[in-house]
Amino acid sequence: MSWGPGLDAALGDELRALIANDGGGGAGSSAAAIDTVSEVGGGSISRTLLLGSGRQRWFVKLNDADLLPMFSAEADGLEALAGCPALRVPRVVGHGVGGRQAYLVLEYLHLQPLRDPLHAACAGRALARLHRICDTQYGWQRDNFIGRTPQHNSWQRSWPAFFADQRLLPQLSLAGRRGEHGKLIASGERLAAKLDLLFAGHQPPASLLHGDLWYGNAATDETGRPVLFDPAVHFGDRESDLAMAELFGGFSDAFHAAYREAWPLADGFVVRRTLYQLYHVLNHLNLFGGAYLRQAERMIATLLAEVGG
């Protein structure tokens, strides 16, 4: 069948065969069994499609072939999150390159926003269970991405050193290469050198994190089970997931209350929250431009005041 102008070229033979085989027909299946293809809105980085064959559905992301590492990292993160039985995570069907397109094929889930207080509370408790999965060091088995930005994850035993070296300083360096004002860079580097002072008395366990937990990356399935997707996983301070969840809003009081009931937060979270949110504000500055500059500068000034400038 023809899938419309441009789609036949985008959906190469490798992708067609992968989907056909996932349909249960084995190697002899025909990719012509795909009978519906539609564009899915909402993706800001990749082209997203919904493919169907009878009652089966797949969610497909497409991008330039040289961005395959981004899809490979996403598949790795989803498989890690799937190790938490309290969560539902889209099953990874496969990823690769077909023609000039990189692709990621996922199980299609019928998702609903986390609006119901009972479902939101369930999601809060599930997140606490995810965070109970711990390692002895901070980092991850591979580098990945936060949005389109590379995210470094080399293993380290010190959380303040990890956050300075692999979160704060790379974002500042990227901002400098983009030509941002030297004041931001200088004050940010001064903050990075003093992070130990912000973590006095706080030694967080190395929890498995979603890593990019804004409200658009969480939902519920048709049974009310919480679903997480689009991760930037690593082992780190669980508070950084909660800080991101608060940065742009969207998660209800029921979500936050249920999390804190399952695993209360340590003293000093409000200050550390600003640091963790700064990472994402700097990333938004680097991705989307100067609208985030003043916010980043204010956050750095607040944090420097906490450590004596």
N, C-alpha and C positions, 0 to 999 in steps of 0.2 A: 504494500500500500504506500501511497505518498502521504507524508506527514506535513505538507505545506511548504511554502517557499522558505528555503534556508534550513529547515529542520532535517531534511534528508541528508544534507551535508554535515550538519552538526552531530547527528546521531549515527556514528559510524558503525561498521560491521561488528566491532568488538563490543560496543555497548548494546547493540541489538541482540547479539548472541548471549550476553550476560543476562539480560532481562528474560529472554526466552527460556534459558535454562533454569532460572529462578522460578519460572512458572510451573515447573514440575514435569516438563515434558522430556527432560534429558537432552543429550547432545543433538538429538535429531529434531528438536523443536524448531519451528519456523518463526522467525522474528515477525512474520506477517501476522502472527497472532495478536500483536499490539494493535488495538482497534481505536484507541482514543489518545490524543495528545493535546494538552492545553497548557498555556503559560500560567504560572502562578505568580502573583504580585508579592511585593514586600521584600524581595532580595535586593540589597544595596551593593553587593559585591559580585555575585554570580547570577547568571540566568537560571531560572528555576522552572521546571516542568512537572506536570502530573501526567504520568503514562498509565494507561489501563489496558487490561486484557480480560474480557469477561468481568468477573467480580474482583479480580486482583488489581491493585494499584501500586505504583512506585513513585517516590519523590526523587527527582533527578536534578542535580546541580551541574551546570556547564560553565567552563571558563577557558581561557587560553591554555594551550598544552603546557606552557612553562610554569603554570600554577598548580600542576599536579601535587607538589609537596604540600600545598595548603589543604587539598582534599585528603591526602594521605594522613596528615596530622589530625584532621577532623575525625576521620574514621578511627584512628588510634584512640582519640579522646572519648568517642562514643562507646567504644568497646570497654574502656576503663570504667566509665560511669555505669555501664550495664552490670558491673560486678556488685552493685548495691541493690539488694532485692527489694528495697522500699521504693525504688524508682522504676519507671518505664522509660526506655530509651529506644529511639528508632534503630531497628536492626540494620547493620551495614550489609548490603548485598554485594557491593564491590566498588572499586574505583580503578581508573586507568586513563589511557589516552586512546581516543578513536579519531583518526584523521588529524585535524588541527585543534581538537577540543579535548581538554581534560574533563573527566566526569566523575561524579560520586552518586551512586545509586543507593537509596535508603528505602526501607519499609515505609509505606505511607500510613500515617496515623491521622485519624479524624480528631483534631485538637480543638479545645475550647479554652478561653482565657480563665485564669484563676480568680474568678469573681466570687464564687460561692464561699462563704466563710469556712464551712466544713472542709471543702477541698483545699482551700488555702492553708488551713491548719495542718492538714495531712501533708502538704508539701513542705511546710516548715519542719515537721518532725522527720520527714524523709531526708531533708537536707542535713539535719543533725546526724542521722545515721550514716549518710555519705561521709561526713567529716570524721566519723569514728574510724574510718579506714585510714590507717596511719603508716608512715615509713619512719626510718631513723634519720633521714636527711631530707633537706629541702631541694626541690627540683623535679626533674622528670627524665624519662629515658630518652627523650629527644627534644629538640627545639620545636616550637609550634608557632601559632599566630594569634594575635589579638586584633580582630578585624583583619585588615590587610597587612598589619605591621608584624614583622618577625618578633617572636618572643623567646628570649634565651632561657634555658632551663638547666644549665650545668649543675651537678650536685654540689651542695655546700652544707656544712654542719651548722653554720651560724645564720639564723634568719635575718638579722639586721644586715649582715654582709651580703646575703643573697639578694635582699630587696634593693640595697644600694647598687650593687654591681650589675644585676640582671633585670631590674625593673626601672629604677629611677634614672640612673646614669645613661642607659641606652636611649631613653626617651628624650633626655636633655641633649644628648649628642645629635639625635635626629632633628630636634628643634633648631639646634645651631646650624646644621647643614641647610636647613630651610631658610635661614637668615633671620631667625627670631632675635629680638633685642638681647644684648649681652647681659643686661640686668637679670633677666630670667635665668640664664644659664649660670651666672656667677652665684646667685642666691640659691639655686637648686643644687649646685655642686657643694656649696657650704652646708646645706641641709644633709646631703648624702654623707658627708664626712662626720656628722654628729648623730647618726641614727641610733647608735648604741644608747644614747641618753634618752631617747624616746621609749626604749624597750627595757629600761631599768626595772628589774623585778618581774618581767614578763617573758617567759620562755614557752612559746606556744608549741604544742605538738605539731608534727608535720602531717597535716590532714590532707586527704584527697579533695581537691577543689574543682569546682566547675570552671572557675577562672574568668568567666565573662557573664556573670549572673545578673543581667538586666531583665526587666519583665518580659521583653520580647523573646527570650530564650527559655521560657518556662510556660507550661500549660498543664492541662489535664486531659486525659483521654475520655472516651465515652462512658467509662465505668467510674470516673472520679479519681483514678490513680494519677499521681503527679508524673509529669513528663519533663525531662530536660534535654536540650539539644544545643547545637552550635557551641561546643565547649572550647576552652583554652586550658586544658587540664594541667595540673602540677600539684606537688605536695607543698603546702605552705600553711600560713596562719589562717584558720577558718574565718577569722574576723574580716579578711579581705573579701571573701564572698559576700558576707553580710553588708559590708561597706558599699560594694557595687550594687547590691539589691536596694540600697537606700538612695543611691546617687540620683537616679532619674525617676524615682517613685514607681508606683504601679503595684507593688506588693502590699497587701492589706495588713492592718494591725493584727489580724488573726494569724497570718503567716509568721510575723516576727514574734508574737507572744508564744506561739506553739514551739518555735525554735528555742527560745530562751527558757521555756519550761523544760524542754528535753535536755538542754545543755546550757546552763547560765553562762553569761559572759563575764570576763574578768574586769576588774577596775581598770580604768584608763582607756576603755574602748572608744570613747568619744574623740579623744585626741588621735588615736591610731586610725580611726575611721577617716579622718581628714587626710592622713598620709596615703592610705590605700585608695581613696577616691582621687587623689592627686595623680596617681599613675594613669587612671583612665581619662582624666581631664587633659593631661599632657598628650595622651594618645589621640584624643579627639582634636586637640590643637594641631597635631602633626597630620591627621587625616583630613580635617575639614577647614583648617585655617584659623585666622586671628580672633574669631569670636570668643575663643576659650582662653585667650592670653591673659586678660585681666583676672579671670577666675583663678587660673593657675598661680599668678603672682600673689594674689590674696592668700591662697592656701599655703604657699611657701612661707609667706610672712608670718602667718599664724603659727606654723610649726616651728619656725626659727625662734619666735618669741617663747615657745615652750622650752627650748634648749638653750636659752640665753644668747640668741643671735648668732 
